[in-house]
Amino acid sequence: MKIGTIRRIDDLGRIVLPKSIRQSLRIKSGDNLEIFIENNNIILRKYSELNQLSDIEETIASVLKETLKADVLITDKDKFIIIKGQTKQKYLNKEISNEILETLENRQMIIKENETLLFTNNKEKGNFIINPIIINGDVIGSIIAITKEKIDDIKIKSVILLTEFLTKYIE
């Protein structure tokens, strides 16, 4: 039998998650956790609004891929959840890098040409746009476009438009 950390429940039904667990799962103050019962066990899982919308996200990623002729990646705050293009096998369900997380926390679009991709370990270079998805003041993920072509206003506006559409859809 495996025993983890033991915590006492207080009078209000609260427990404190150990710091090591919060750090390893990137759980911060204000994050939402999903609580459910499975096989007579209480399960806590970090909640992602984006994981609930896979059909609309798939459509948005497909439209953006065809419009921009680019690989499109949609992330939540932890991992790549939707990928359209050649990079699918490399990133799907893999954890996002600390650089992307930092970019999301800055809440600004990043546009880079012939730069090291922020999400690869092999220092691959390319052109990319990262736009955070912000709902009710909270960053919940991002849309990333990777292209071999020069990044122009149409590509930038397309990423912004589809990010705003996804934002409105979730709200």
N, C-alpha and C positions, 0 to 999 in steps of 0.2 A: 504494500500500500504506500502511495506517494503522499507525503504531507508537505504542504507549502507553508507560507506565512500564515500565522493565526492572528486574527483580529477580533476584538470584542465589538458587538453592536451596542451603540449608546441608546438612551431612552427615546430618541427620535427615530431610531431605526437606521442610523448612519454608520458607515464604516470608513476607515481611511485606507486608500490604496497605497501600498508601499511606494516610496519614491523611485526605487529601482524599476518597478513595473511601469510606473507612469513614464519614466524616461525611455525605457525600451519600446514602449508602444506610442510614444510621442503624445501622451495625454496631458493636456494643460488645463488650468483653471478655466471653466466656462465651456469646455468641450462636452458634447452630449454622448452619453452611453446608452446603449440599448440593453434592456434587462429582460430576460425571458427564461423559461424553464424548459429543460430538455433532459429526458431520462432521469427525472427526479433530482437534477442538478440546476443550480442557479447559474446562468451564463451572463456575463457582462461582455459587451462587444462595443468597440468604438463605432459610433453611428455616423454614417455619411449620407447626406441628402442625395448625392449624385448616384449612389448605388441603387436607389429606388427608381431611377428614371432610365434604365438602360435602353429602352426602345427609342426615346426621343434623342438621347445622346448618340446612339448609333446613327440615326438619321442625320443629325447635325454634323457628325464627324465625316460621314459619307459625302454630304453636300460640300463641305469645306474641302475635302480631299479632291473631289472632281473639279471644283471651281478654281482652286489654287494649283492643282497638279503638285500637291505636296503631301507628305505624311502628316497625319493629324493624330495627336495624342490628347486624351482627356484624363486629368488626374483628379483625385480628391486630395486631401492633405497628407495622405500616407502613401498611395501607390498609383500606378498607371491603371486605369480601369477600362478605357476604350482606346483602341488603336486601329487606325486605318492606314495601310501602306506597308512598305517593305520592312519597317522596324518592328512589326507586330511580335515576332518571336523573341526579339531582344528584350522588350520591356513589359509586355502584358503581365499584370499582377505583381510586378516587381516594385520595390519600395522606391519612392522618389528620393533624389539626392538632397543633401542639406542645402546645396546651392539653390535648388528650386524652392525648397521650403523657405529659405531666406528671401528669395524673390517674391514669393507669395505674401510673406509678412510685410514687405515694403509696399504692397498694394499698387504696384505700377507695372504697366506693360514694358516688357524688355524686347528690344529688336536688335539682333546681332547678325552681322554678315562676316563670313569666313572666320568664325570664332570657334573655340572649343565648345562642343555641345555640353551643356551643364548636367546632362543626365547620363553620360557614358563614362565608363572607367578607362576606356582606351584612348582618351584625348582626341577623339574623332572631331574633325572640323566641319562646319556647315553654316547655313543661313537659317535662322529660326526666330520665331515670335512666341513669346510666352505672355498670355493675358490672364490675370487672375479672375476667378468667378467670385463675386462678392454678393452675399445675400444678407439683407438686414444688417449691414455693417460688418459682417463676419466673412472672412475668406474661407471658402469651402473647397476650392480646387482651382484648376486652370485648364485653359485650352492652349495647346502647343502646336505650332505648324513648323515643319522642317522642310526646306526646299533647296534645290540646287540652283534655282533661278534667283535673280536679284529681287530683293524685297521692295515692292513698290506700294503706292498708296492703295491700290485695289486690294492687295493682299492684306494690308493692315486694316483697312475698313471692313473687309470680309470677316476677319477674326473678331473685330470689335462687334460687328452686327450679330454674329452668331453667339458670341458671349452674352450680349445683352438679351437676345431672344431666350437663351437658356435661363438666364437670371429671372426674367419675367415669368417664364413658365414655372419655375420652382416657387417663386413668391406667390 
